[in-house]
Amino acid sequence: MERCKTGNASDHYLSVARSDGPVSALRPMRILIVEDEGLIAMEIEDTVVELGHDVVGWEASADSAIASFDAHLPDLILLDIELLQSSGLEVARHVQRATKSRFVFLTANPAKLEGEFFGAIGVMSKPFTSESLKASLHYLHEGVCDPPPKRGLPHGLRLGPDYNAIWA
């Protein structure tokens, strides 16, 4: 399945009617949230839905995240590194082996990723504000669905080396 596409294979834009003519808008992303802190996960989910994207799952452990990933093949994964009795790095390794799905790490300690981003788009440092999450999701939406992103890199999102070379 192609990224951010539904319906016809070439239909990754949604035509929106306006009084001054049609405007193209990217299709919503299908997002998997992997976060073991319930309040944070709910805030992320609320923001994702508010921006018009679909949440395909919310998981708190590596095993359940891997199962949900395999079942849904999301466009984007928002992936906490520290999970209940497991690590988001397990999920990252699985995603890398399985497909080219894209993910962003969420962590209070970005130093854990020094030198190795495991193929991630980047990392968002926790805590983050609702505004920085929204700005990051807008940027990621463009980057995932119609790369490279047109807008500038938002505050609070640091690109991994692979994506820094092509998106920055």
C-alpha positions as CSV (number, residue, x, y, z in Angstrom):
1,M,0.0,0.0,0.0
2,E,1.3,3.4,-0.9
3,R,1.8,6.1,1.7
4,C,-1.1,8.3,2.5
5,K,-3.1,7.0,-0.4
6,T,-6.7,5.7,-0.5
7,G,-8.9,5.0,-3.4
8,N,-7.2,5.3,-6.7
9,A,-3.4,4.7,-6.8
10,S,-2.8,8.2,-8.0
11,D,-5.2,9.8,-5.6
12,H,-3.1,11.0,-2.7
13,Y,-4.6,14.5,-2.8
14,L,-8.0,15.3,-1.6
15,S,-9.8,17.9,-3.7
16,V,-11.6,20.4,-1.5
17,A,-14.2,22.6,-3.1
18,R,-14.0,26.4,-2.3
19,S,-15.8,29.3,-3.7
20,D,-12.6,30.5,-5.5
21,G,-11.9,27.0,-7.0
22,P,-10.6,23.6,-6.0
23,V,-7.7,23.4,-3.6
24,S,-5.5,20.3,-3.1
25,A,-4.9,19.0,0.4
26,L,-2.9,15.9,1.3
27,R,-4.8,12.9,2.4
28,P,-4.8,12.2,6.2
29,M,-2.1,10.0,7.6
30,R,-2.8,6.7,9.4
31,I,-0.8,7.0,12.6
32,L,0.2,4.5,15.3
33,I,0.9,5.9,18.7
34,V,3.3,3.9,20.8
35,E,3.4,5.5,24.3
36,D,3.1,3.9,27.7
37,E,2.0,7.1,29.6
38,G,-1.7,7.3,29.2
39,L,-2.2,11.0,29.6
40,I,0.5,11.7,27.0
41,A,-0.9,9.2,24.6
42,M,-4.4,10.7,24.9
43,E,-3.0,14.2,24.3
44,I,-1.2,13.0,21.2
45,E,-4.3,11.2,20.0
46,D,-6.5,14.3,20.5
47,T,-4.0,16.4,18.5
48,V,-3.7,13.8,15.7
49,V,-7.5,13.6,15.4
50,E,-7.9,17.4,15.6
51,L,-5.6,17.7,12.6
52,G,-7.7,15.2,10.6
53,H,-5.5,12.2,10.7
54,D,-6.6,8.6,11.7
55,V,-5.2,6.9,14.7
56,V,-4.9,3.2,13.9
57,G,-3.8,2.2,17.3
58,W,-2.4,3.2,20.7
59,E,0.0,0.7,22.2
60,A,2.0,0.7,25.4
61,S,4.5,-2.2,24.9
62,A,6.8,-3.3,22.2
63,D,5.0,-6.6,21.6
64,S,1.6,-5.0,21.2
65,A,3.1,-2.2,19.0
66,I,4.7,-4.7,16.7
67,A,1.4,-6.6,16.4
68,S,-0.5,-3.4,15.7
69,F,2.1,-2.3,13.2
70,D,1.9,-5.6,11.3
71,A,-1.9,-5.4,11.3
72,H,-2.3,-1.8,10.1
73,L,1.0,-0.8,8.3
74,P,0.6,2.9,9.3
75,D,2.0,5.8,7.4
76,L,3.7,7.1,10.5
77,I,4.5,5.8,14.0
78,L,5.0,8.1,17.0
79,L,7.3,5.9,19.0
80,D,8.3,6.4,22.7
81,I,11.7,4.9,23.4
82,E,11.0,3.9,27.0
83,L,8.0,1.5,27.1
84,L,6.5,-0.8,29.8
85,Q,9.0,-3.6,30.4
86,S,10.4,-3.1,26.8
87,S,12.0,-0.6,24.5
88,G,10.7,1.3,21.5
89,L,14.0,0.4,19.9
90,E,12.6,-3.2,19.5
91,V,9.7,-1.7,17.5
92,A,12.1,0.4,15.4
93,R,14.2,-2.6,14.5
94,H,11.1,-4.6,13.5
95,V,9.8,-1.7,11.4
96,Q,13.1,-1.4,9.7
97,R,13.2,-5.1,8.8
98,A,9.5,-5.3,7.7
99,T,8.9,-2.2,5.6
100,K,9.7,1.4,4.9
101,S,7.1,2.7,7.3
102,R,8.3,5.9,8.9
103,F,8.6,6.7,12.5
104,V,9.6,9.5,14.9
105,F,11.0,8.8,18.4
106,L,9.4,10.5,21.4
107,T,11.7,10.7,24.4
108,A,12.7,12.8,27.4
109,N,16.3,11.7,26.8
110,P,17.3,12.3,23.1
111,A,20.9,11.5,24.1
112,K,20.0,7.8,24.0
113,L,20.0,8.1,20.2
114,E,23.4,9.7,19.8
115,G,24.8,8.5,16.5
116,E,22.1,5.9,15.9
117,F,18.6,6.8,14.8
118,F,17.6,3.3,13.6
119,G,16.2,4.7,10.4
120,A,13.8,7.1,12.2
121,I,12.8,10.4,10.6
122,G,13.9,12.1,13.8
123,V,13.2,12.6,17.5
124,M,10.8,14.9,19.4
125,S,11.9,15.8,22.9
126,K,9.4,15.4,25.7
127,P,7.8,17.3,27.1
128,F,6.4,19.0,24.1
129,T,3.7,21.6,23.8
130,S,0.5,21.1,21.8
131,E,1.7,23.8,19.4
132,S,5.1,22.1,18.8
133,L,3.3,18.7,18.3
134,K,0.9,20.3,15.7
135,A,3.8,22.0,13.9
136,S,5.7,18.7,13.8
137,L,2.7,16.8,12.5
138,H,2.2,19.3,9.7
139,Y,5.8,19.0,8.7
140,L,5.7,15.2,8.9
141,H,2.5,15.1,6.9
142,E,4.2,16.9,4.1
143,G,7.3,14.8,4.4
144,V,5.6,11.5,4.5
145,C,2.9,12.1,1.9
146,D,4.6,14.5,-0.5
147,P,8.3,14.7,0.2
148,P,10.3,16.8,0.9
149,P,8.3,19.0,3.3
150,K,7.6,22.5,2.1
151,R,7.6,24.2,5.5
152,G,10.7,24.7,7.7
153,L,11.7,22.2,10.4
154,P,9.6,23.0,13.5
155,H,11.1,23.7,16.9
156,G,11.3,20.5,18.9
157,L,11.8,18.1,16.1
158,R,15.4,17.0,15.3
159,L,15.9,15.0,12.1
160,G,17.9,11.8,12.0
161,P,20.9,11.8,9.7
162,D,19.1,10.0,6.8
163,Y,16.3,12.5,6.7
164,N,18.5,15.5,7.5
165,A,20.2,14.9,4.2
166,I,17.0,14.9,2.1
167,W,14.5,17.0,4.0
168,A,16.5,19.8,5.6
